[in-house]
Amino acid sequence: MDDKRYPKIVIIGAGFGGLLAAQALAKKPVDVVLIDRQNFHTFTPLLYQVATCGLDGEQIAYPVRGIFRGARNVRFLMGEVTCIDYEAQRVDVRTNGQTRQESYDYLIVAAGSVAAYFGSADLKQHAFVLKSLNDALRIRQHILKSFEKAVWTNDPAYEAALTTLVVVGGGPTGLETAGALYELYNDVLRREFAEPRKLKARVLLIEASDTLLRPYPEYLREAALEQLQSLGVEVVLNEKVTEVRADHVRLSSGRVINTHTLIWSAGVEASPLAKMLAVPLQQAGRVPVKPTLEVIGRDTIYVVGDMAYLEDDKGQAYPMVIPVANQQGTLAARNILRRAQGRAEQEFRYSDKGIMATIGRTRAVAWLFNRFQLTGFVAWAVWLAFHLVTLMGFRKRINVFINWVWNYFVFPLPDAYGHRMILPTPEPRTAENVPASTAEAAIVSETAPSAQSGRR
């Protein structure tokens, strides 16, 4: 596309907000560059199922280029943003070992959020988080390896620590992860680790406040607690994690839990890219924006999703959830189109369809449209249907549906949750581990660039 003819829009982040913005701009009279460190979009609500062997990583990811195959005005650039020069209206991207500069007329920053460790270096070093596909696969590998170690150790204390799994955070991610972990390892893997002795996993959910799912109505909070406990998860309320080590955690009461697995879901903060905009940030490092989603003090830059700080009519900041990111991404794109056409921009109005959380197989709570309170199997069925509808790609929906149906009917037989392979971690490709002929060919190609220059 001709940059001089059409406004150029750069979008940072191919998560939900960035993806919806790019889709709203597809096939419009604009030139769009979508930037992300990965070449795929991840359906993050199902990360916990990848971490607990219920789904394969490929089933919740979709190639970005495939999404925009029919939109010629949308180009994808895989790389990491290293600088946002708002004065020169330029973004620097590290890609393929080089820095590429992308100028823009309008910029949409939708880089999402990262785990918040609240200044604890030990927590950052020893805890697992569940924010990306790599995180989910790392947790899966770690726990499977822990059980392989536990089944052969002769030290009962070491065995107990290896099979004790601690999840911190009483929000939806914490509940979903804790419930799935307990079902997987006590109802499926326990049958496989029967020799030389059976193992039993212990799953604890730690929450610093006096309740789970604080934004939910009291009835649903109590139902969630009851369902977790009936499943077998140990719920610990009013306790903070004060010390984290590789083999234990200490709580504010002084209680020590020996464990090699701590999954942290107790807080998030805006992506560090927010600091590149050089504006005063709000709580959790979020960027203050106008109701039109334009950054206050930064003309032509819009921020959406978890990074954006905007208060509703009651003076409360909009939550860092996917529906908000979806609606903000779409509105930011439409406002840029209106602005380019000389039309008035619209203000953000959140359409809240409710919240829900699953707590293992057939257990869930749902608050639909902030009116209807559902629990148990009915809530779980609604949760399942909602996530199937929103999963990117029709083929993905079929694969996920087949997996869920299969797991439901064969559970808890070993055929359920079949993604339990411990895969080797690829080593970096260096001259030391590359076959001699390949290494020599690489050296020749580097020392003889003229021989390659004539190839097209």
LOBAKOL-170946 format. One record per residue (C-alpha): residue number from 1; x negated, y negated, z. Coordinates in steps of 0.05 Angstrom, whole numbers, plus 5000, padded with zeros to 4 digits. Layout:
REM residues N
+------+------+------+------+
| resi |   px |   py |   pz |
+------+------+------+------+
|  NUM |    X |    Y |    Z |
...
+------+------+------+------+
END
This chain:
REM residues 456
+------+------+------+------+
| resi |   px |   py |   pz |
+------+------+------+------+
|    1 | 5000 | 5000 | 5000 |
|    2 | 4979 | 4928 | 4988 |
|    3 | 4961 | 4897 | 5055 |
|    4 | 4971 | 4826 | 5027 |
|    5 | 5042 | 4842 | 5005 |
|    6 | 5067 | 4879 | 5066 |
|    7 | 5057 | 4866 | 5140 |
|    8 | 5008 | 4916 | 5170 |
|    9 | 5029 | 4949 | 5235 |
|   10 | 4980 | 4990 | 5277 |
|   11 | 5010 | 5038 | 5328 |
|   12 | 4965 | 5066 | 5383 |
|   13 | 4991 | 5133 | 5409 |
|   14 | 5030 | 5190 | 5376 |
|   15 | 5069 | 5206 | 5439 |
|   16 | 5144 | 5195 | 5443 |
|   17 | 5143 | 5119 | 5442 |
|   18 | 5092 | 5113 | 5386 |
|   19 | 5124 | 5169 | 5345 |
|   20 | 5193 | 5138 | 5349 |
|   21 | 5165 | 5070 | 5329 |
|   22 | 5130 | 5100 | 5268 |
|   23 | 5193 | 5138 | 5248 |
|   24 | 5233 | 5073 | 5252 |
|   25 | 5182 | 5040 | 5206 |
|   26 | 5176 | 5098 | 5156 |
|   27 | 5197 | 5080 | 5085 |
|   28 | 5205 | 5007 | 5104 |
|   29 | 5168 | 4949 | 5070 |
|   30 | 5110 | 4952 | 5119 |
|   31 | 5042 | 4986 | 5120 |
|   32 | 5034 | 5030 | 5183 |
|   33 | 4972 | 5061 | 5213 |
|   34 | 4986 | 5110 | 5270 |
|   35 | 4925 | 5126 | 5314 |
|   36 | 4917 | 5182 | 5364 |
|   37 | 4861 | 5224 | 5393 |
|   38 | 4897 | 5288 | 5373 |
|   39 | 4926 | 5305 | 5305 |
|   40 | 4990 | 5332 | 5336 |
|   41 | 5049 | 5309 | 5377 |
|   42 | 5062 | 5348 | 5442 |
|   43 | 5131 | 5360 | 5471 |
|   44 | 5106 | 5347 | 5542 |
|   45 | 5169 | 5369 | 5580 |
|   46 | 5150 | 5441 | 5564 |
|   47 | 5077 | 5437 | 5583 |
|   48 | 5091 | 5474 | 5648 |
|   49 | 5117 | 5533 | 5607 |
|   50 | 5051 | 5536 | 5569 |
|   51 | 5013 | 5532 | 5635 |
|   52 | 5054 | 5590 | 5663 |
|   53 | 5049 | 5635 | 5601 |
|   54 | 5122 | 5626 | 5580 |
|   55 | 5105 | 5592 | 5514 |
|   56 | 5045 | 5587 | 5468 |
|   57 | 5014 | 5518 | 5459 |
|   58 | 5030 | 5519 | 5384 |
|   59 | 5104 | 5524 | 5399 |
|   60 | 5108 | 5455 | 5433 |
|   61 | 5062 | 5417 | 5386 |
|   62 | 5073 | 5391 | 5315 |
|   63 | 5022 | 5361 | 5267 |
|   64 | 5030 | 5286 | 5260 |
|   65 | 5015 | 5287 | 5186 |
|   66 | 5070 | 5338 | 5175 |
|   67 | 5121 | 5294 | 5210 |
|   68 | 5107 | 5236 | 5161 |
|   69 | 5094 | 5277 | 5099 |
|   70 | 5150 | 5242 | 5061 |
|   71 | 5133 | 5171 | 5085 |
|   72 | 5080 | 5142 | 5040 |
|   73 | 5074 | 5078 | 5080 |
|   74 | 5052 | 5114 | 5143 |
|   75 | 4979 | 5135 | 5149 |
|   76 | 4949 | 5174 | 5207 |
|   77 | 4880 | 5162 | 5236 |
|   78 | 4852 | 5211 | 5286 |
|   79 | 4805 | 5176 | 5334 |
|   80 | 4797 | 5141 | 5400 |
|   81 | 4810 | 5066 | 5408 |
|   82 | 4750 | 5033 | 5439 |
|   83 | 4769 | 4960 | 5433 |
|   84 | 4830 | 4916 | 5421 |
|   85 | 4809 | 4847 | 5396 |
|   86 | 4874 | 4808 | 5403 |
|   87 | 4842 | 4743 | 5379 |
|   88 | 4817 | 4773 | 5314 |
|   89 | 4878 | 4820 | 5310 |
|   90 | 4834 | 4881 | 5302 |
|   91 | 4829 | 4950 | 5333 |
|   92 | 4763 | 4989 | 5337 |
|   93 | 4770 | 5064 | 5331 |
|   94 | 4717 | 5116 | 5344 |
|   95 | 4726 | 5171 | 5292 |
|   96 | 4680 | 5222 | 5262 |
|   97 | 4621 | 5194 | 5300 |
|   98 | 4631 | 5124 | 5272 |
|   99 | 4670 | 5062 | 5290 |
|  100 | 4725 | 5041 | 5242 |
|  101 | 4759 | 4973 | 5247 |
|  102 | 4833 | 4967 | 5232 |
|  103 | 4863 | 4897 | 5226 |
|  104 | 4937 | 4886 | 5240 |
|  105 | 4992 | 4835 | 5234 |
|  106 | 5030 | 4869 | 5291 |
|  107 | 5006 | 4919 | 5342 |
|  108 | 5047 | 4970 | 5382 |
|  109 | 5010 | 5001 | 5441 |
|  110 | 5042 | 5066 | 5464 |
|  111 | 4984 | 5103 | 5496 |
|  112 | 5026 | 5131 | 5553 |
|  113 | 5000 | 5146 | 5623 |
|  114 | 4947 | 5185 | 5659 |
|  115 | 4944 | 5219 | 5726 |
|  116 | 4935 | 5172 | 5785 |
|  117 | 4883 | 5197 | 5836 |
|  118 | 4889 | 5136 | 5882 |
|  119 | 4814 | 5127 | 5884 |
|  120 | 4797 | 5198 | 5907 |
|  121 | 4737 | 5226 | 5871 |
|  122 | 4746 | 5294 | 5904 |
|  123 | 4818 | 5298 | 5880 |
|  124 | 4797 | 5280 | 5809 |
|  125 | 4742 | 5332 | 5811 |
|  126 | 4780 | 5391 | 5840 |
|  127 | 4854 | 5382 | 5821 |
|  128 | 4888 | 5404 | 5758 |
|  129 | 4938 | 5358 | 5724 |
|  130 | 4992 | 5372 | 5672 |
|  131 | 4990 | 5314 | 5622 |
|  132 | 4966 | 5346 | 5558 |
|  133 | 4964 | 5412 | 5520 |
|  134 | 4891 | 5421 | 5541 |
|  135 | 4911 | 5412 | 5613 |
|  136 | 4964 | 5466 | 5607 |
|  137 | 4917 | 5516 | 5574 |
|  138 | 4864 | 5501 | 5627 |
|  139 | 4912 | 5516 | 5683 |
|  140 | 4934 | 5581 | 5650 |
|  141 | 4862 | 5605 | 5640 |
|  142 | 4843 | 5586 | 5711 |
|  143 | 4901 | 5622 | 5745 |
|  144 | 4894 | 5685 | 5703 |
|  145 | 4820 | 5688 | 5719 |
|  146 | 4835 | 5677 | 5793 |
|  147 | 4880 | 5738 | 5794 |
|  148 | 4829 | 5780 | 5758 |
|  149 | 4779 | 5761 | 5812 |
|  150 | 4828 | 5773 | 5869 |
|  151 | 4848 | 5843 | 5849 |
|  152 | 4776 | 5868 | 5856 |
|  153 | 4750 | 5830 | 5916 |
|  154 | 4740 | 5865 | 5983 |
|  155 | 4748 | 5800 | 6022 |
|  156 | 4821 | 5791 | 6044 |
|  157 | 4811 | 5717 | 6059 |
|  158 | 4781 | 5705 | 5990 |
|  159 | 4837 | 5743 | 5958 |
|  160 | 4890 | 5702 | 5994 |
|  161 | 4856 | 5637 | 5973 |
|  162 | 4853 | 5659 | 5901 |
|  163 | 4927 | 5676 | 5899 |
|  164 | 4951 | 5615 | 5937 |
|  165 | 4976 | 5562 | 5889 |
|  166 | 4989 | 5491 | 5914 |
|  167 | 5031 | 5440 | 5875 |
|  168 | 5032 | 5368 | 5900 |
|  169 | 5090 | 5324 | 5881 |
|  170 | 5165 | 5331 | 5891 |
|  171 | 5186 | 5303 | 5824 |
|  172 | 5212 | 5344 | 5764 |
|  173 | 5143 | 5365 | 5741 |
|  174 | 5124 | 5391 | 5810 |
|  175 | 5189 | 5429 | 5818 |
|  176 | 5187 | 5459 | 5749 |
|  177 | 5114 | 5480 | 5756 |
|  178 | 5122 | 5510 | 5826 |
|  179 | 5184 | 5550 | 5806 |
|  180 | 5154 | 5577 | 5742 |
|  181 | 5089 | 5596 | 5778 |
|  182 | 5125 | 5635 | 5831 |
|  183 | 5169 | 5673 | 5781 |
|  184 | 5111 | 5689 | 5735 |
|  185 | 5061 | 5714 | 5785 |
|  186 | 5108 | 5750 | 5834 |
|  187 | 5158 | 5779 | 5784 |
|  188 | 5114 | 5793 | 5723 |
|  189 | 5039 | 5795 | 5738 |
|  190 | 5047 | 5830 | 5804 |
|  191 | 5069 | 5892 | 5766 |
|  192 | 5006 | 5890 | 5723 |
|  193 | 4958 | 5879 | 5782 |
|  194 | 4981 | 5942 | 5817 |
|  195 | 4912 | 5974 | 5819 |
|  196 | 4872 | 5979 | 5861 |
|  197 | 4925 | 5942 | 5902 |
|  198 | 4985 | 5898 | 5889 |
|  199 | 4977 | 5823 | 5894 |
|  200 | 5028 | 5773 | 5917 |
|  201 | 5022 | 5700 | 5900 |
|  202 | 5038 | 5646 | 5950 |
|  203 | 5064 | 5581 | 5921 |
|  204 | 5069 | 5517 | 5962 |
|  205 | 5100 | 5451 | 5941 |
|  206 | 5074 | 5391 | 5980 |
|  207 | 5113 | 5325 | 5982 |
|  208 | 5092 | 5264 | 6021 |
|  209 | 5163 | 5237 | 6032 |
|  210 | 5222 | 5269 | 6068 |
|  211 | 5258 | 5292 | 6005 |
|  212 | 5249 | 5321 | 5935 |
|  213 | 5273 | 5286 | 5871 |
|  214 | 5283 | 5219 | 5906 |
|  215 | 5320 | 5184 | 5848 |
|  216 | 5373 | 5239 | 5849 |
|  217 | 5438 | 5239 | 5890 |
|  218 | 5433 | 5271 | 5959 |
|  219 | 5474 | 5332 | 5938 |
|  220 | 5425 | 5348 | 5881 |
|  221 | 5364 | 5336 | 5925 |
|  222 | 5390 | 5386 | 5976 |
|  223 | 5409 | 5435 | 5921 |
|  224 | 5339 | 5431 | 5891 |
|  225 | 5307 | 5445 | 5959 |
|  226 | 5354 | 5504 | 5971 |
|  227 | 5341 | 5534 | 5903 |
|  228 | 5265 | 5528 | 5910 |
|  229 | 5266 | 5560 | 5979 |
|  230 | 5313 | 5616 | 5956 |
|  231 | 5264 | 5631 | 5900 |
|  232 | 5207 | 5639 | 5950 |
|  233 | 5169 | 5573 | 5943 |
|  234 | 5145 | 5544 | 6008 |
|  235 | 5165 | 5470 | 6011 |
|  236 | 5126 | 5424 | 6056 |
|  237 | 5156 | 5354 | 6066 |
|  238 | 5128 | 5292 | 6101 |
|  239 | 5056 | 5315 | 6090 |
|  240 | 5002 | 5279 | 6050 |
|  241 | 4939 | 5311 | 6022 |
|  242 | 4881 | 5279 | 6058 |
|  243 | 4823 | 5323 | 6036 |
|  244 | 4810 | 5364 | 5973 |
|  245 | 4754 | 5414 | 5963 |
|  246 | 4742 | 5471 | 5914 |
|  247 | 4768 | 5523 | 5964 |
|  248 | 4818 | 5486 | 6008 |
|  249 | 4862 | 5425 | 6019 |
|  250 | 4875 | 5389 | 6084 |
|  251 | 4942 | 5356 | 6100 |
|  252 | 4956 | 5294 | 6142 |
|  253 | 4978 | 5338 | 6201 |
|  254 | 4909 | 5371 | 6201 |
|  255 | 4935 | 5435 | 6170 |
|  256 | 4886 | 5469 | 6123 |
|  257 | 4909 | 5510 | 6064 |
|  258 | 4856 | 5556 | 6033 |
|  259 | 4866 | 5554 | 5958 |
|  260 | 4827 | 5550 | 5893 |
|  261 | 4886 | 5521 | 5855 |
|  262 | 4914 | 5451 | 5866 |
|  263 | 4961 | 5423 | 5813 |
|  264 | 4970 | 5348 | 5822 |
|  265 | 5035 | 5317 | 5799 |
|  266 | 5043 | 5263 | 5853 |
|  267 | 5031 | 5201 | 5812 |
|  268 | 5015 | 5170 | 5745 |
|  269 | 4989 | 5103 | 5720 |
|  270 | 4986 | 5068 | 5654 |
|  271 | 4932 | 5087 | 5603 |
|  272 | 4866 | 5050 | 5613 |
|  273 | 4878 | 5017 | 5546 |
|  274 | 4923 | 4968 | 5583 |
|  275 | 4860 | 4933 | 5609 |
|  276 | 4838 | 4919 | 5538 |
|  277 | 4895 | 4869 | 5531 |
|  278 | 4863 | 4825 | 5585 |
|  279 | 4929 | 4805 | 5618 |
|  280 | 4950 | 4810 | 5692 |
|  281 | 4976 | 4880 | 5703 |
|  282 | 5034 | 4902 | 5746 |
|  283 | 5041 | 4963 | 5792 |
|  284 | 5010 | 5028 | 5765 |
|  285 | 4969 | 4986 | 5716 |
|  286 | 5029 | 4972 | 5672 |
|  287 | 5032 | 4914 | 5622 |
|  288 | 5085 | 4861 | 5634 |
|  289 | 5128 | 4851 | 5572 |
|  290 | 5185 | 4807 | 5550 |
|  291 | 5255 | 4837 | 5542 |
|  292 | 5237 | 4841 | 5467 |
|  293 | 5177 | 4885 | 5489 |
|  294 | 5126 | 4835 | 5466 |
|  295 | 5067 | 4827 | 5514 |
|  296 | 5071 | 4763 | 5555 |
|  297 | 5015 | 4719 | 5531 |
|  298 | 4995 | 4763 | 5472 |
|  299 | 5032 | 4743 | 5409 |
|  300 | 5042 | 4799 | 5357 |
|  301 | 5028 | 4855 | 5408 |
|  302 | 5083 | 4901 | 5434 |
|  303 | 5076 | 4952 | 5490 |
|  304 | 5125 | 5009 | 5500 |
|  305 | 5136 | 5071 | 5543 |
|  306 | 5097 | 5086 | 5606 |
|  307 | 5050 | 5027 | 5595 |
|  308 | 5105 | 4975 | 5593 |
|  309 | 5130 | 4939 | 5656 |
|  310 | 5200 | 4911 | 5648 |
|  311 | 5253 | 4902 | 5701 |
|  312 | 5327 | 4917 | 5693 |
|  313 | 5385 | 4874 | 5715 |
|  314 | 5375 | 4899 | 5787 |
|  315 | 5303 | 4878 | 5789 |
|  316 | 5277 | 4949 | 5785 |
|  317 | 5223 | 4969 | 5736 |
|  318 | 5246 | 5018 | 5683 |
|  319 | 5221 | 5088 | 5700 |
|  320 | 5163 | 5120 | 5665 |
|  321 | 5205 | 5173 | 5630 |
|  322 | 5211 | 5198 | 5558 |
|  323 | 5281 | 5169 | 5543 |
|  324 | 5256 | 5099 | 5560 |
|  325 | 5195 | 5108 | 5515 |
|  326 | 5239 | 5133 | 5458 |
|  327 | 5286 | 5074 | 5461 |
|  328 | 5231 | 5023 | 5470 |
|  329 | 5190 | 5051 | 5413 |
|  330 | 5249 | 5045 | 5366 |
|  331 | 5267 | 4975 | 5389 |
|  332 | 5196 | 4949 | 5383 |
|  333 | 5193 | 4973 | 5310 |
|  334 | 5260 | 4942 | 5294 |
|  335 | 5241 | 4876 | 5327 |
|  336 | 5178 | 4873 | 5284 |
|  337 | 5220 | 4884 | 5222 |
|  338 | 5268 | 4829 | 5245 |
|  339 | 5211 | 4782 | 5260 |
|  340 | 5179 | 4794 | 5192 |
|  341 | 5246 | 4777 | 5160 |
|  342 | 5255 | 4714 | 5202 |
|  343 | 5312 | 4744 | 5243 |
|  344 | 5322 | 4740 | 5318 |
|  345 | 5294 | 4797 | 5359 |
|  346 | 5337 | 4839 | 5406 |
|  347 | 5327 | 4851 | 5480 |
|  348 | 5318 | 4920 | 5510 |
|  349 | 5380 | 4953 | 5541 |
|  350 | 5368 | 5022 | 5567 |
|  351 | 5421 | 5075 | 5552 |
|  352 | 5414 | 5123 | 5610 |
|  353 | 5440 | 5192 | 5594 |
|  354 | 5419 | 5221 | 5661 |
|  355 | 5363 | 5262 | 5691 |
|  356 | 5351 | 5336 | 5702 |
|  357 | 5299 | 5385 | 5729 |
|  358 | 5293 | 5460 | 5723 |
|  359 | 5271 | 5503 | 5782 |
|  360 | 5253 | 5570 | 5751 |
|  361 | 5296 | 5617 | 5712 |
|  362 | 5372 | 5601 | 5717 |
|  363 | 5359 | 5549 | 5771 |
|  364 | 5364 | 5474 | 5757 |
|  365 | 5397 | 5408 | 5777 |
|  366 | 5425 | 5357 | 5729 |
|  367 | 5456 | 5288 | 5736 |
|  368 | 5489 | 5275 | 5669 |
|  369 | 5504 | 5202 | 5651 |
|  370 | 5494 | 5188 | 5726 |
|  371 | 5564 | 5215 | 5738 |
|  372 | 5566 | 5291 | 5733 |
|  373 | 5525 | 5332 | 5783 |
|  374 | 5508 | 5403 | 5761 |
|  375 | 5468 | 5457 | 5796 |
|  376 | 5447 | 5529 | 5785 |
|  377 | 5458 | 5566 | 5720 |
|  378 | 5503 | 5513 | 5688 |
|  379 | 5450 | 5459 | 5699 |
|  380 | 5397 | 5506 | 5673 |
|  381 | 5437 | 5519 | 5609 |
|  382 | 5447 | 5445 | 5598 |
|  383 | 5372 | 5433 | 5609 |
|  384 | 5355 | 5488 | 5559 |
|  385 | 5403 | 5462 | 5506 |
|  386 | 5378 | 5390 | 5514 |
|  387 | 5305 | 5409 | 5505 |
|  388 | 5319 | 5453 | 5445 |
|  389 | 5356 | 5396 | 5410 |
|  390 | 5300 | 5347 | 5423 |
|  391 | 5242 | 5394 | 5406 |
|  392 | 5206 | 5369 | 5344 |
|  393 | 5215 | 5413 | 5282 |
|  394 | 5270 | 5463 | 5266 |
|  395 | 5221 | 5522 | 5264 |
|  396 | 5196 | 5503 | 5333 |
|  397 | 5267 | 5506 | 5360 |
|  398 | 5277 | 5576 | 5333 |
|  399 | 5211 | 5601 | 5362 |
|  400 | 5224 | 5571 | 5430 |
|  401 | 5296 | 5596 | 5431 |
|  402 | 5274 | 5667 | 5414 |
|  403 | 5221 | 5665 | 5469 |
|  404 | 5271 | 5640 | 5521 |
|  405 | 5324 | 5692 | 5502 |
|  406 | 5272 | 5748 | 5502 |
|  407 | 5244 | 5726 | 5570 |
|  408 | 5314 | 5722 | 5598 |
|  409 | 5335 | 5792 | 5580 |
|  410 | 5269 | 5830 | 5591 |
|  411 | 5251 | 5792 | 5655 |
|  412 | 5215 | 5814 | 5698 |
|  413 | 5185 | 5867 | 5653 |
|  414 | 5113 | 5857 | 5629 |
|  415 | 5138 | 5839 | 5559 |
|  416 | 5164 | 5774 | 5588 |
|  417 | 5117 | 5714 | 5589 |
|  418 | 5072 | 5748 | 5539 |
|  419 | 5021 | 5693 | 5529 |
|  420 | 4972 | 5719 | 5582 |
|  421 | 4907 | 5726 | 5544 |
|  422 | 4844 | 5697 | 5575 |
|  423 | 4810 | 5667 | 5515 |
|  424 | 4736 | 5649 | 5512 |
|  425 | 4717 | 5575 | 5513 |
|  426 | 4682 | 5558 | 5447 |
|  427 | 4610 | 5537 | 5455 |
|  428 | 4585 | 5473 | 5422 |
|  429 | 4556 | 5487 | 5354 |
|  430 | 4481 | 5474 | 5359 |
|  431 | 4419 | 5497 | 5322 |
|  432 | 4407 | 5546 | 5379 |
|  433 | 4471 | 5586 | 5370 |
|  434 | 4480 | 5578 | 5295 |
|  435 | 4454 | 5634 | 5250 |
|  436 | 4386 | 5617 | 5221 |
|  437 | 4409 | 5612 | 5148 |
|  438 | 4465 | 5563 | 5168 |
|  439 | 4419 | 5520 | 5211 |
|  440 | 4367 | 5517 | 5155 |
|  441 | 4421 | 5497 | 5105 |
|  442 | 4442 | 5440 | 5151 |
|  443 | 4371 | 5415 | 5156 |
|  444 | 4363 | 5416 | 5081 |
|  445 | 4427 | 5377 | 5070 |
|  446 | 4406 | 5324 | 5120 |
|  447 | 4337 | 5315 | 5091 |
|  448 | 4360 | 5313 | 5018 |
|  449 | 4418 | 5263 | 5013 |
|  450 | 4405 | 5248 | 4940 |
|  451 | 4422 | 5319 | 4922 |
|  452 | 4491 | 5309 | 4952 |
|  453 | 4505 | 5239 | 4927 |
|  454 | 4528 | 5261 | 4858 |
|  455 | 4583 | 5306 | 4884 |
|  456 | 4656 | 5281 | 4885 |
+------+------+------+------+
END
